[in-house]
């Protein structure tokens, strides 16, 4: 294969065969049945199904006294399915809260690195890029390589920048890399492929096939990732201590937010994410998940397990596998390798700066997860928990159309005279339970943060944190119906064959024109108008008001939250405050780079191939 440009070490090839999904592969030596981990999973499922069964019984008493019609049956199926979904999230968060408070989080965090255990293996840190702000990539790389310099065994790590950028951006990257490589204290290699074959998984696979034979582990990052040298060394040490582990995924938190939207999501990630992550780690055990970045992988395990074929047929089910990471975790487990997840306070990623940017990324994830559905039946030898995780990932994108269908069924039945709205709406007690399931994880997160003085100070104190949670709830109520319709449109568009492009992500934005926002959310405005008319006819405008308010406010919400000046205003007033990352808290700054004379800055436009 012709290569556009590279400055890399000598090749050390490693075979990475394409997997035959129809054939059950030989697995590693099996370990005894772990009754403890299966008891955990049964407990989580029971905690989700029990309130769902109670809700079904309560609704059956309300609408089924004279038998259940077809329309009522559809309503019950939709309501109970959605109720079970939010109950599953609540039970996971509750268990995580108990682990982090009573259990002090010992079972979900990496162990300390001991001075008596020097690292023996070599680890490559892979930074795939595709039409990114390359100076930002180098700045984040400088943070990590200087952090590694302070860690025992840091000399066992090397960086590889793996570029899939187009020719114009690649030339700018080449000139910047050649001028700036002398600023680093450890090996930093760069390669740009001439052909973007297989997108990101193809990028990683090409590195494995050419260089994987010389490295024991690879830390896979995204272009916007940062991970401390201490955590990378801990992960490498754990891989050496546990030779049956194929992958350890950290749970990254959000950093670098500038717009109001990103600051809001950064706050939610830092406050609400840890308890849900801890609960998920507790029941997943050795069948954890891979999110494609901020993780360490055993190179030879990945090579023998994760060679992805191109699927036959057209999109959404054919072509290159898009959500490769979740499937790679399942394929590792299929061959007997353990996949674990851990929480880490110094593993970070950035978040899309606006609602449209988030929805663009979400559409690609939607197609990737829907692509997994037929693979559940085609891949032989998958672990049952891996099948469950792939199914949950796909079904997550079905909750939005189910929610929309539930609203339409209730309003349509009331407008046509099949029932008065009060007859099918949940009782006061059931509404209270629903509110607890929806907002309970947020309350538990507040209690978890308040229990630790350092954590409480990081969020600006109890008052500012509570104010941020209230703002988060209000914004979430407005955004929920927007996401509902967007995901519904995306899902049906994908099922109709309109594939998603795998483009360079928009990582920086400052506002958007209101006219563009109105056009972008035109279907949301039309649905808001339609639901309003239907609700008036059904005499049910009161309980649909939060839904239609969010739909009508979608252009304003998107345009306002995409602005950096509003984000700065929030920061100045202590709204959505979070603790600084470790390098800022220690006055530790990334190296400041400038583009070489005559070099053009990268064009951050989308580039599919």
Protein Blocks (a to p, Z undefined) as FASTA:
>chain_A
ZZfbdcdddddddddddddfkbccdddddddddfklmmmmmmmmmmmmmmmmmmmmmmmm
mmmmnopafklmmmmmmmmmmmmmmmmmmmmmmmmmmmmmmnnommmcccdddfklccfb
dcddddddehiafklmmmmmmmmmmmmmmpghklmpccddddfbdfklmmmmmmmmmmmm
mmpcbdcdddddfbdghijmlmmmmmmmmmmmmpfbdcdddfkbccdfklmmmmmmmmmm
mmmbcbdcdddddehiabfmlmmmmmmmmmmmmmmmmmmmmmnmmmccdehiaiacdfkl
mmmmmcccddedjdfkgcjdfblmlmmmmmmmmnopacdddddfkbccdddfbfklmmmm
mmmmmmmmmmmmmmmmmpghiafklmmmmmmmmmmmmmmmmmmmmmmmmmmmmmnopacf
klmgccfklmmmmmmmmmmmmmmmmmmmmmpmklmmmnopjklmmmmmmmmmmmmmmmmm
mmmmmmmmmmmmmmnopacddddddfbdedjafklmmmmmmmmmmmmmmmmmmmmmnopm
mmmmmmmmmmmmmmmmmmmmmpfklmmmmmmnopaiacddfklmnopacddddddehiac
ddfbdcfZZ
